[in-house]
Amino acid sequence: MTERFTRSEDAVSEMVDFSIILSIMLLATGIIVVAGTPMLENTQKMQHTENIRQGFEVLALNMNKVVQGNAPAQSVEMKMYGGSLSVAGNNYISIDLGVWNSSTNSLEMKSAAGVRIKKIEDNFQDTIICYENTGVWAKYNNGQAVMVSEPRFTYGNNALVIPVVRIDGLTSLSGSGLIRVTADSETKKVERYENVSRVNISITSDYFEAWSRYLNESLQMPIVMVDTDNKTINASKEYFTNIDVYVASSPMTVTVN
């Protein structure tokens, strides 16, 4: 009788142990699911954002071949992750140059460009990345704009080259999967200005903060005005040795499908 009672206690003890272990396993699984799912989603989001950024760097390399006249057209395949990609915008770039007139022995200001520019922009959750005027720009977590890859402004040997890319087209797609961005060049024009001693550049853009840092740090152009309300910056630089300025106007038609 005592032996049967002992066996009964052992059986109950084993059942209790099993229940405790099962409860611990279920609790651990619940904690992993609750804590791990957001972490997994965040990791996936970061990977998607990185893929979009890399895609735009490839896009810029190909679009700039059209801008520089190295190819009549370019087509780039990109992947979307549930956001939207559009060709849109109403931004603006103007360029004024101080040119020395030897006949009047005075400095004359000339308007070299005043063009509205569009952008190719991807909006994914709280991240926005775009191609605008040969550069790639981004806003992460609704913060200030940053530069992803430099625009093709170049200065050397007393010559400054300023690209002005006017994108024509108005298309937008949203969802997931592969899309194709195609750029077809139009008539390119390069204007040369000699004996320039002053360059003024004004840019209105959603990425004006990043443009400001680029012009100031890469081209050593002091920022003389920042209009946050209108997303506009003005940069100006005096050149003690007169330079040549080339303004390369490169219109293109962009479609997304």
C-alpha positions as CSV (number, residue, x, y, z in Angstrom):
1,M,0.0,0.0,0.0
2,T,2.8,2.3,0.9
3,E,4.6,1.4,-2.3
4,R,1.5,2.4,-4.4
5,F,1.3,5.7,-2.6
6,T,4.9,6.5,-3.3
7,R,4.5,5.7,-7.0
8,S,1.5,8.0,-7.1
9,E,3.5,10.8,-5.5
10,D,6.3,10.3,-8.1
11,A,3.8,10.4,-10.9
12,V,2.3,13.7,-9.6
13,S,5.8,15.1,-9.2
14,E,6.7,14.3,-12.7
15,M,3.5,15.9,-14.0
16,V,4.2,19.0,-12.0
17,D,7.8,19.2,-13.3
18,F,6.5,18.8,-16.8
19,S,3.9,21.5,-16.3
20,I,6.5,23.9,-15.0
21,I,8.9,23.2,-17.8
22,L,6.1,23.6,-20.4
23,S,5.1,26.9,-18.8
24,I,8.7,28.2,-18.9
25,M,9.0,27.2,-22.5
26,L,5.7,28.9,-23.4
27,L,6.7,32.0,-21.5
28,A,10.1,32.1,-23.2
29,T,8.5,31.6,-26.6
30,G,6.1,34.5,-25.9
31,I,8.9,36.8,-24.8
32,I,10.8,35.9,-28.0
33,V,7.8,36.6,-30.2
34,V,6.9,39.8,-28.4
35,A,10.4,41.2,-28.3
36,G,11.8,39.6,-31.4
37,T,9.1,40.5,-33.9
38,P,9.7,44.3,-33.7
39,M,13.4,43.7,-33.8
40,L,13.1,41.6,-36.9
41,E,10.8,44.1,-38.5
42,N,13.2,46.9,-37.7
43,T,16.1,44.9,-39.2
44,Q,14.1,44.2,-42.3
45,K,13.2,47.9,-42.6
46,M,16.9,48.9,-42.3
47,Q,17.9,46.5,-44.9
48,H,15.2,47.7,-47.3
49,T,16.3,51.3,-46.7
50,E,19.9,50.4,-47.4
51,N,18.8,48.6,-50.6
52,I,16.9,51.7,-51.7
53,R,19.9,53.9,-51.0
54,Q,22.2,51.7,-53.0
55,G,19.7,51.6,-55.8
56,F,19.7,55.4,-56.0
57,E,23.5,55.5,-56.2
58,V,23.3,53.1,-59.2
59,L,20.5,55.3,-60.6
60,A,22.6,58.4,-60.3
61,L,25.6,56.8,-62.1
62,N,23.3,55.9,-65.0
63,M,21.4,59.2,-65.1
64,N,24.6,61.2,-65.1
65,K,25.8,59.3,-68.2
66,V,22.9,61.0,-70.0
67,V,23.6,64.3,-68.3
68,Q,27.3,64.3,-69.4
69,G,26.4,63.2,-72.9
70,N,28.0,59.8,-72.6
71,A,24.8,58.0,-73.5
72,P,21.6,59.1,-75.3
73,A,19.4,57.1,-72.9
74,Q,19.7,54.9,-69.8
75,S,17.3,52.4,-68.1
76,V,17.7,51.2,-64.5
77,E,15.8,48.5,-62.7
78,M,14.9,49.2,-59.1
79,K,13.1,47.3,-56.4
80,M,10.3,48.8,-54.3
81,Y,9.3,47.6,-50.8
82,G,5.8,49.0,-50.4
83,G,6.6,52.7,-50.7
84,S,6.1,55.0,-53.7
85,L,8.4,56.3,-56.4
86,S,7.6,59.4,-58.3
87,V,9.0,62.0,-60.8
88,A,7.8,65.2,-59.3
89,G,8.8,68.5,-57.6
90,N,8.9,72.2,-58.3
91,N,12.4,73.1,-57.0
92,Y,14.5,75.7,-58.5
93,I,18.2,76.6,-59.2
94,S,19.4,80.0,-60.4
95,I,23.0,81.1,-61.2
96,D,24.2,84.6,-61.5
97,L,27.8,85.5,-62.5
98,G,29.9,88.6,-62.1
99,V,31.7,88.9,-65.4
100,W,34.4,91.5,-66.0
101,N,33.6,93.8,-69.0
102,S,36.9,95.1,-70.3
103,S,35.3,97.6,-72.6
104,T,33.5,99.3,-69.8
105,N,36.1,98.4,-67.2
106,S,33.4,97.2,-64.8
107,L,31.8,94.1,-63.3
108,E,28.5,93.1,-64.8
109,M,26.1,90.6,-63.3
110,K,24.7,88.1,-65.8
111,S,22.0,85.5,-65.3
112,A,23.4,82.2,-66.4
113,A,20.4,80.0,-65.4
114,G,17.0,80.1,-63.8
115,V,15.4,76.7,-64.1
116,R,12.8,74.7,-62.3
117,I,14.0,71.2,-61.6
118,K,12.2,68.0,-60.7
119,K,13.5,65.0,-58.8
120,I,13.1,61.2,-58.9
121,E,12.0,60.4,-55.3
122,D,11.4,57.3,-53.3
123,N,9.2,57.5,-50.2
124,F,9.5,54.5,-47.9
125,Q,7.9,54.7,-44.5
126,D,9.8,57.5,-42.7
127,T,12.7,57.6,-45.2
128,I,12.9,59.7,-48.4
129,I,15.7,59.3,-51.0
130,C,15.9,61.2,-54.2
131,Y,18.0,62.0,-57.3
132,E,18.1,65.7,-57.9
133,N,20.5,67.7,-60.2
134,T,23.1,64.9,-60.5
135,G,23.2,64.2,-56.7
136,V,21.5,61.8,-54.3
137,W,19.9,63.2,-51.2
138,A,18.0,61.6,-48.3
139,K,15.9,62.3,-45.2
140,Y,15.9,59.6,-42.5
141,N,13.3,59.5,-39.7
142,N,11.9,62.9,-40.8
143,G,15.2,64.6,-39.9
144,Q,17.4,67.0,-41.8
145,A,18.4,66.3,-45.3
146,V,21.8,64.6,-45.9
147,M,23.8,64.0,-49.0
148,V,24.2,60.4,-50.2
149,S,26.4,61.0,-53.2
150,E,27.8,64.3,-54.5
151,P,26.4,66.2,-57.5
152,R,28.7,66.7,-60.5
153,F,29.8,70.2,-59.8
154,T,33.5,70.4,-60.5
155,Y,36.2,73.0,-60.0
156,G,39.8,72.9,-61.1
157,N,42.4,74.8,-63.2
158,N,40.4,78.0,-62.8
159,A,37.3,76.4,-64.4
160,L,33.9,75.7,-62.7
161,V,31.4,73.4,-64.2
162,I,27.8,73.6,-63.0
163,P,25.2,71.0,-64.2
164,V,21.6,72.0,-64.5
165,V,19.4,68.9,-65.0
166,R,15.8,69.7,-66.0
167,I,13.7,66.5,-65.7
168,D,10.5,66.3,-67.7
169,G,7.9,63.8,-66.8
170,L,5.2,63.3,-64.2
171,T,4.7,59.7,-63.1
172,S,4.3,57.8,-59.9
173,L,4.1,54.2,-58.8
174,S,3.5,52.6,-55.4
175,G,3.6,49.0,-54.1
176,S,6.2,46.3,-54.1
177,G,8.3,44.6,-56.8
178,L,10.6,45.6,-59.6
179,I,10.1,48.8,-61.6
180,R,12.1,50.5,-64.4
181,V,13.3,54.1,-64.5
182,T,14.2,55.3,-68.0
183,A,15.8,58.6,-69.0
184,D,16.0,59.9,-72.6
185,S,18.2,62.9,-73.3
186,E,17.1,66.0,-75.1
187,T,19.2,68.7,-76.6
188,K,22.1,69.5,-74.3
189,K,23.6,73.0,-74.2
190,V,26.8,74.2,-72.6
191,E,27.3,78.0,-72.0
192,R,30.8,79.3,-71.3
193,Y,31.4,82.5,-69.4
194,E,34.9,84.0,-69.3
195,N,36.5,86.3,-66.8
196,V,34.1,85.5,-64.0
197,S,35.1,86.9,-60.6
198,R,31.8,86.2,-58.7
199,V,29.4,83.2,-58.6
200,N,26.0,83.3,-57.0
201,I,24.0,80.1,-56.7
202,S,20.5,80.0,-55.3
203,I,18.8,76.6,-54.7
204,T,15.2,76.0,-53.6
205,S,14.8,72.3,-52.6
206,D,13.4,70.0,-50.0
207,Y,17.0,69.1,-49.4
208,F,18.3,72.6,-49.0
209,E,20.2,71.9,-45.8
210,A,22.3,69.2,-47.6
211,W,22.8,71.5,-50.6
212,S,24.0,74.2,-48.2
213,R,26.6,71.9,-46.6
214,Y,27.8,70.7,-50.0
215,L,28.3,74.1,-51.6
216,N,30.0,75.4,-48.4
217,E,32.2,72.4,-47.7
218,S,33.0,71.0,-51.1
219,L,33.1,74.1,-53.3
220,Q,34.1,76.5,-50.4
221,M,31.2,78.8,-51.3
222,P,30.0,80.8,-48.3
223,I,26.3,80.6,-47.6
224,V,24.9,84.1,-47.5
225,M,21.2,83.4,-46.9
226,V,19.1,80.5,-45.6
227,D,15.3,80.8,-45.9
228,T,14.0,77.8,-44.0
229,D,10.3,78.7,-44.7
230,N,10.9,78.6,-48.4
231,K,13.6,75.9,-48.3
232,T,16.0,78.2,-50.1
233,I,19.7,78.8,-49.8
234,N,21.9,81.4,-51.4
235,A,25.7,80.8,-51.8
236,S,28.2,83.3,-53.2
237,K,31.9,83.3,-53.8
238,E,34.5,85.9,-55.0
239,Y,37.4,84.6,-57.1
240,F,40.5,86.8,-56.9
241,T,41.8,85.2,-60.1
242,N,39.1,85.3,-62.8
243,I,37.8,81.9,-63.8
244,D,35.8,80.3,-66.6
245,V,32.3,79.0,-65.8
246,Y,30.5,76.3,-67.8
247,V,26.8,75.9,-67.2
248,A,25.8,72.6,-68.7
249,S,22.0,72.4,-69.2
250,S,20.9,68.8,-69.7
251,P,17.2,68.3,-70.1
252,M,15.9,64.7,-70.0
253,T,12.6,62.9,-70.1
254,V,12.1,60.4,-67.3
255,T,9.5,57.7,-67.2
256,V,8.7,55.1,-64.4
257,N,7.0,51.8,-65.2
